[in-house]
Amino acid sequence: MNSKKKAWMQDLRALPFLLPFFIAYLIFTIFPIFKGLEMSLYEWNLVRKLEFVGLENYTEMFQDEFFWDSLWNTTLFVILTTPTMVALALVLALLANLNTKLQTFFRGSFFLPSILSVAVISFLAIFMLQPYNGLVNTVLQLVGINAEPFWMADKTLAWVTIVVVTLWWTVGFNMVLFLAGLQDIPESLYEASEIDGATRWEQFRYITLPQLIPIGRVILLLQILASYKVFAQILLITGGGPGGATRPLIQYIYEVGFTKNNLGYAATMSYALFFILLVLSIIQLRSQRSEGK
């Protein structure tokens, strides 16, 4: 038996083990993609499709000011959280990688919020930010700041709340990725640089940062995709308010589909979001390939 036929037979023996995942992938990933595309071409309620409307839903989407407002809110969230998330995760990873007695404490405390559910995180935020007896306003009064801001009623403060809560909740996962990258850097590079008289800053600039670029790109892409899909914490903390100022695109899709009973138009906006994420992913991956060459 030649080598090619032998390799083909080995692949064939693996097929029964791959088949269950492949079937589940078809049912829960591939089929919904094409089903959603069909729904976007119809007037569709929660029970059944009503009539074929072609591209009317897409035309309505481009003329819908609420769609553009929610898309801008989502993009603003990405702009506010992504750079901050990457920088903060790197700083925390550097702290967690220090060879000190507090190393275990740093790693555990930084990652701990990530295991909490979005409902718990949102409840804690609402409880701490109550206008009169909340923990945050009480601390502000103790340090001599007499203002008692209504965190959920002011547009700027609402965004600050959402961004801070999201960073605290999710930065631990990205920290772990950076920490894994730090531990993969050969110690010999630092030892050689010390012999050459390099300072800590020079080691960080010329050894640590270049070695972390590959994992940093992965974290950046994952964070952009995750931020564009933000929904639950905003819905639970501000409800998209005040006055829709923090309502993200997925919340608007949810409201149109399940409150206004218009699943066809909701599917259309979902495909717009899918196209945005696809374009961003392609740009990121191509930039990585071009720099790799």
PATORVEX-788248 format. One line per field, with one value per residue (C-alpha): z, y negated, x negated; residue in one letter. Coordinates in nm, 3 decimals, decimal comma. Layout:
w c(Z ...) .
v c(Y ...) .
u c(X ...) .
type c(a ...) .
//
This chain:
w c(0,000 -0,109 0,131 -0,026 0,001 0,356 0,455 0,287 0,482 0,809 0,729 0,647 0,986 1,154 0,973 1,224 1,504 1,310 1,179 1,498 1,519 1,146 1,168 1,470 1,286 0,984 1,196 1,436 1,225 0,849 0,833 1,042 0,812 0,502 0,693 0,811 0,454 0,347 0,632 0,531 0,193 0,344 0,570 0,860 1,201 1,501 1,359 0,985 0,677 0,519 0,178 -0,035 -0,026 -0,197 -0,103 0,063 0,409 0,302 0,155 0,480 0,678 0,492 0,558 0,924 1,151 1,454 1,278 1,215 1,569 1,722 1,484 1,591 1,957 1,897 1,710 1,988 2,238 2,026 2,009 2,384 2,500 2,251 2,291 2,666 2,699 2,514 2,708 3,046 2,978 2,895 3,214 3,428 3,254 3,331 3,698 3,707 3,553 3,823 4,032 4,369 4,659 4,527 4,189 4,271 4,420 4,111 3,872 4,069 4,144 3,786 3,635 3,896 3,749 3,418 3,571 3,685 3,473 3,301 3,525 3,839 3,699 3,595 3,933 4,112 3,888 3,948 4,323 4,354 4,137 4,307 4,323 4,698 4,891 4,635 4,725 4,462 4,559 4,929 4,867 4,669 4,967 5,206 5,002 4,997 4,664 4,745 4,402 4,376 4,004 3,849 3,664 3,448 3,363 3,210 2,867 2,944 3,285 3,137 2,885 3,159 3,360 3,070 2,968 3,322 3,401 3,074 3,129 3,484 3,377 3,065 3,099 3,285 2,977 2,765 3,054 3,053 2,679 2,726 3,025 2,814 2,556 2,823 2,952 2,600 2,566 2,611 2,929 2,743 2,556 2,882 3,015 2,700 2,715 3,078 2,982 2,715 2,977 2,868 3,110 3,207 2,972 2,683 2,754 2,747 2,430 2,223 2,356 2,530 2,297 1,968 2,109 2,210 1,873 1,738 2,044 2,059 1,710 1,807 2,118 1,914 1,661 1,928 2,124 1,821 1,732 2,091 2,133 1,817 1,964 2,294 2,422 2,762 3,002 2,829 2,828 3,198 3,323 3,119 2,899 2,609 2,774 2,848 2,544 2,337 2,377 2,467 2,272 2,067 1,735 1,873 2,121 1,838 1,639 1,943 1,987 1,620 1,605 1,934 2,043 1,706 1,571 1,254 1,221 0,853 0,914 1,222 1,009 0,758 1,024 1,156 0,814 0,810 1,138 1,001 0,696 0,915 1,128 0,817 0,659 0,981 1,016 0,656 0,695 1,017 0,876 0,555 0,748 0,954 0,642 0,470 0,775 0,812 0,458) .
v c(0,000 -0,332 -0,624 -0,832 -0,549 -0,477 -0,841 -0,843 -0,534 -0,697 -1,005 -0,784 -0,611 -0,951 -1,037 -0,870 -1,075 -1,402 -1,335 -1,427 -1,767 -1,823 -1,747 -1,978 -2,249 -2,221 -2,236 -2,514 -2,730 -2,680 -2,629 -2,944 -3,153 -3,062 -3,065 -3,418 -3,524 -3,385 -3,566 -3,898 -3,871 -3,818 -3,992 -3,750 -3,748 -3,524 -3,251 -3,232 -3,416 -3,633 -3,751 -3,796 -4,156 -4,119 -4,395 -4,619 -4,536 -4,640 -4,964 -5,034 -4,964 -5,227 -5,481 -5,390 -5,655 -5,428 -5,167 -5,420 -5,557 -5,210 -5,122 -5,438 -5,354 -5,010 -5,157 -5,410 -5,125 -4,950 -5,267 -5,323 -4,967 -4,799 -5,008 -5,038 -4,665 -4,566 -4,811 -4,721 -4,347 -4,389 -4,585 -4,328 -4,043 -4,207 -4,236 -3,876 -3,758 -3,916 -3,663 -3,779 -3,632 -3,810 -3,636 -3,392 -3,672 -3,889 -3,612 -3,505 -3,852 -3,974 -3,673 -3,622 -3,868 -3,680 -3,376 -3,578 -3,593 -3,911 -3,924 -3,928 -4,192 -4,412 -4,380 -4,478 -4,783 -4,897 -4,838 -5,030 -5,322 -5,400 -5,780 -5,833 -5,530 -5,360 -5,269 -5,495 -5,809 -5,734 -5,716 -6,041 -6,211 -6,071 -6,222 -6,561 -6,547 -6,650 -6,580 -6,281 -6,203 -5,999 -5,756 -5,602 -5,928 -6,112 -6,008 -6,053 -5,886 -5,599 -5,535 -5,558 -5,301 -5,058 -5,086 -5,047 -4,752 -4,578 -4,630 -4,497 -4,197 -4,083 -4,204 -3,886 -3,666 -3,888 -3,910 -3,531 -3,534 -3,796 -3,604 -3,290 -3,494 -3,632 -3,284 -3,167 -3,426 -3,249 -3,356 -3,344 -3,662 -3,855 -3,702 -3,800 -4,154 -4,189 -4,090 -4,362 -4,616 -4,661 -4,834 -4,702 -4,950 -4,845 -4,480 -4,556 -4,764 -4,544 -4,195 -4,177 -4,392 -4,238 -3,888 -3,976 -4,120 -3,791 -3,728 -4,100 -4,085 -3,791 -3,973 -4,287 -4,095 -3,902 -4,220 -4,408 -4,121 -4,084 -4,458 -4,480 -4,206 -4,388 -4,350 -4,197 -4,433 -4,742 -4,599 -4,511 -4,825 -5,113 -4,947 -5,139 -5,473 -5,750 -5,814 -5,543 -5,705 -5,374 -5,131 -4,898 -4,744 -4,398 -4,548 -4,730 -4,405 -4,231 -4,502 -4,497 -4,117 -4,028 -4,349 -4,478 -4,123 -4,193 -3,910 -3,978 -4,328 -4,207 -3,941 -4,210 -4,417 -4,101 -4,046 -4,404 -4,335 -4,005 -4,185 -4,445 -4,175 -3,980 -4,282 -4,368 -4,009 -3,995 -4,326 -4,208 -3,870 -4,020 -4,275 -3,992 -3,796 -4,098 -4,181 -3,815 -3,813) .
u c(0,000 -0,152 -0,187 0,092 0,345 0,236 0,281 0,625 0,730 0,618 0,825 1,122 1,098 1,117 1,441 1,681 1,526 1,558 1,908 2,104 1,935 1,980 2,354 2,395 2,198 2,426 2,743 2,648 2,412 2,441 2,820 2,901 2,682 2,881 3,211 3,138 3,065 3,402 3,577 3,422 3,598 3,943 4,189 4,169 4,337 4,278 4,503 4,438 4,323 4,592 4,478 4,169 4,043 3,705 3,462 3,721 3,588 3,239 3,373 3,557 3,240 3,037 3,313 3,362 3,208 3,243 3,030 2,753 2,777 2,745 2,461 2,277 2,335 2,185 1,889 1,834 1,828 1,563 1,355 1,376 1,312 1,078 0,758 0,814 0,880 0,562 0,342 0,494 0,468 0,099 0,029 0,211 0,028 -0,306 -0,205 -0,081 -0,408 -0,628 -0,816 -0,681 -0,487 -0,177 -0,189 0,093 0,302 0,258 0,353 0,656 0,791 0,746 0,919 1,192 1,451 1,440 1,610 1,913 2,226 2,337 2,644 2,429 2,195 2,487 2,660 2,338 2,300 2,659 2,628 2,301 2,415 2,746 2,781 2,832 2,707 2,485 2,128 1,967 2,158 2,098 1,724 1,738 1,901 1,641 1,357 1,528 1,711 2,069 2,211 2,443 2,449 2,727 2,504 2,775 2,953 2,658 2,532 2,162 2,182 2,382 2,105 1,841 2,037 2,071 1,706 1,568 1,796 1,706 1,333 1,350 1,557 1,367 1,008 0,908 0,947 0,723 0,477 0,444 0,368 0,096 -0,037 -0,070 -0,260 -0,493 -0,573 -0,660 -0,938 -1,275 -1,451 -1,780 -1,685 -1,662 -1,983 -2,172 -2,033 -2,141 -2,494 -2,484 -2,374 -2,013 -1,777 -1,434 -1,267 -1,493 -1,416 -1,045 -1,070 -1,301 -1,221 -0,884 -0,674 -0,799 -0,745 -0,388 -0,285 -0,135 0,083 0,163 0,309 0,527 0,649 0,720 0,930 1,119 1,188 1,320 1,553 1,672 1,727 1,938 2,159 2,216 2,568 2,642 2,464 2,604 2,955 2,937 2,756 2,898 3,160 3,008 3,081 3,093 3,309 3,143 2,800 2,633 2,852 2,627 2,717 2,794 3,041 3,216 3,226 3,376 3,640 3,739 3,755 3,925 4,099 4,218 4,264 4,064 3,812 3,749 3,615 3,425 3,254 3,160 2,983 2,817 2,666 2,541 2,359 2,230 2,090 1,916 1,753 1,653 1,485 1,299 1,180 1,055 0,869 0,704 0,603 0,464 0,262 0,113 0,020 -0,136 -0,346 -0,442 -0,580) .
type c(m n s k k k a w m q d l r a l p f l l p f f i a y l i f t i f p i f k g l e m s l y e w n l v r k l e f v g l e n y t e m f q d e f f w d s l w n t t l f v i l t t p t m v a l a l v l a l l a n l n t k l q t f f r g s f f l p s i l s v a v i s f l a i f m l q p y n g l v n t v l q l v g i n a e p f w m a d k t l a w v t i v v v t l w w t v g f n m v l f l a g l q d i p e s l y e a s e i d g a t r w e q f r y i t l p q l i p i g r v i l l l q i l a s y k v f a q i l l i t g g g p g g a t r p l i q y i y e v g f t k n n l g y a a t m s y a l f f i l l v l s i i q l r s q r s e g k) .
//
